[in-house]
Amino acid sequence: MKELITSLFSTLTVQQVTLVISIINIVIVTASLILFVVFMVYFERKIMGYMHARIGPNRVGPKGIFQSLADTIKLLFKEIIIPAKADRFMFLLAPLLLLIPAIAAWAVVPMNPEFLIADINAGLLYLLALTSFGVYGVILAGWASNSKYAFLGSMRAAAQMVAYEIAMGFALVGVLMAGGSLKLGAIVAAQSGGIQNWFFIPLFPLFIVYFISGVAETNRHPFDVAEGEAEIVAGFHVEYSGAAFAIFFLAEYINMALISILTAIFFLGGWESVFSNISILENSVFSFLTQPSIFWLLIKTLFFLFVFVWLRATFPRYRYDQLMTLGWKVLIPITILWIGVECIMFVMEVGPWSSI
Amino acid sequence: MNIKHIIKTLSMIDLIKGFNVTLKALFREKVTIQYPEVKTPLSPRFRGKLALMRYDNGEERCIACKLCSAVCPAQAITIESEERNDGTRRTTKFEIDAFKCIYCGFCEEACPVDSIVETDIFEYHMTENHQRIQTKEMLLATGDDYKEQITKNRAKDSKYT
């Protein structure tokens, strides 16, 4: 790609070429994320329908595939109602504060060893910083709406996100210890060489804790007390309509995808193949299956997205005190305990540390 | 908090059972009926829109006994009557307020001459408020249109009444 751009625009300097490549990558990632959300809404409704023994959307287009497109158009053409006593600037800023970190976090997520927007050294820290930034959007949305239900929802969301952030951070400390690097690419590289090297085996409790706190971070079922359709209507975004609401929706689904792809990268070996050491496959026409590729990363991501929907269809919402109990009294002790276990594994030189 | 409870919670056995239920449901046969195209079967006793019937010679059955309007719990039926030239008593006005009617079927049971009946039409609508009043002509017309269906349903149900 670099050669192509240099040959097309020979007048550009090296820095300008890098800039152009970055912009192209950003456009690719953002566009595919938005397309993904369109797909995900349909996927979720269809899977949820099937799990309820219904057939889900099937009216718009063949098998209902244009349903989310129709929903998008509907949302974009609806009026954005701003409550009379709301803080207009903050009210309109809040959805953007939620969407920008959600998309910006993708800058350090590698799709394969080559494709990466920004190869920064502290990728993991960048991710932690940006995923915790989302809570500002939620609080601001609740506060600027000037509605007690919205504010109640955002207060709940704040407490919940803070609680689960810690468990999530500790789980990532475990990954950091095993991977030996803050770069996401290096973490995947540390897991190369077959399914037995993937981190979900030595770090199994952390894998579960990371995914559970990821679900709680994105305010998805069964941890959606911030939205709480039954008690506080829609929580922090109850006053939003039209395109402003669509942005909340977009941010939620992009965050879901982010948590899924990060779980795949940290614990399931990212783009590493499931069949990497099977010699029968390597010598046959299916040898491409044994190669690491973006295909495997997408399969793993899709699996976790399916689990998101599966969770939603299976479990009722947690009561608020149970939610806090789970976060503070169960997940955080488990992660701390397992970091201790990792230290022992490090000293005994087992698992990911055997080669050191 | 005993050991058994802790093991049960940490192994997430209950969650896995729940996941299993929904995963099975994913592959279960779907029960959705595509309503406007496909309709559910109706019982012959189904109580829908009201109609007035005629004898085979075209004479209307109703003799204005007003039993139906007396039994009607929603007081949806209004009847006015007078004697006709041939000496029989007939209705001059027979109106049903479709908004008041609760489709209980008491009028049909009360009728001594099987004049007022309930058809199995359940999807009909009106666009203006005044259209809720169904006049005698409208009711008779419904009866004429659906006579075949009504007779068939009554025949099916006759064993059990």
HADDOCK unambig.tbl for C-alpha pairs under 7 A between the chains (distance, minus, plus):
assign (segid A and resid 50 and name CA) (segid B and resid 25 and name CA) 6.97 0.50 0.50
assign (segid A and resid 50 and name CA) (segid B and resid 26 and name CA) 4.94 0.50 0.50
assign (segid A and resid 51 and name CA) (segid B and resid 22 and name CA) 5.59 0.50 0.50
assign (segid A and resid 51 and name CA) (segid B and resid 23 and name CA) 6.93 0.50 0.50
assign (segid A and resid 51 and name CA) (segid B and resid 25 and name CA) 4.93 0.50 0.50
assign (segid A and resid 51 and name CA) (segid B and resid 26 and name CA) 4.34 0.50 0.50
assign (segid A and resid 52 and name CA) (segid B and resid 25 and name CA) 6.72 0.50 0.50
assign (segid A and resid 53 and name CA) (segid B and resid 25 and name CA) 6.24 0.50 0.50
assign (segid A and resid 53 and name CA) (segid B and resid 26 and name CA) 6.96 0.50 0.50
assign (segid A and resid 53 and name CA) (segid B and resid 28 and name CA) 6.46 0.50 0.50
assign (segid A and resid 53 and name CA) (segid B and resid 29 and name CA) 6.69 0.50 0.50
assign (segid A and resid 53 and name CA) (segid B and resid 30 and name CA) 4.63 0.50 0.50
assign (segid A and resid 53 and name CA) (segid B and resid 31 and name CA) 6.04 0.50 0.50
assign (segid A and resid 54 and name CA) (segid B and resid 30 and name CA) 5.28 0.50 0.50
assign (segid A and resid 54 and name CA) (segid B and resid 31 and name CA) 6.03 0.50 0.50
assign (segid A and resid 54 and name CA) (segid B and resid 32 and name CA) 5.39 0.50 0.50
assign (segid A and resid 55 and name CA) (segid B and resid 30 and name CA) 6.32 0.50 0.50
assign (segid A and resid 55 and name CA) (segid B and resid 32 and name CA) 6.44 0.50 0.50
assign (segid A and resid 314 and name CA) (segid B and resid 18 and name CA) 6.22 0.50 0.50
assign (segid A and resid 314 and name CA) (segid B and resid 19 and name CA) 6.22 0.50 0.50
assign (segid A and resid 314 and name CA) (segid B and resid 22 and name CA) 6.08 0.50 0.50
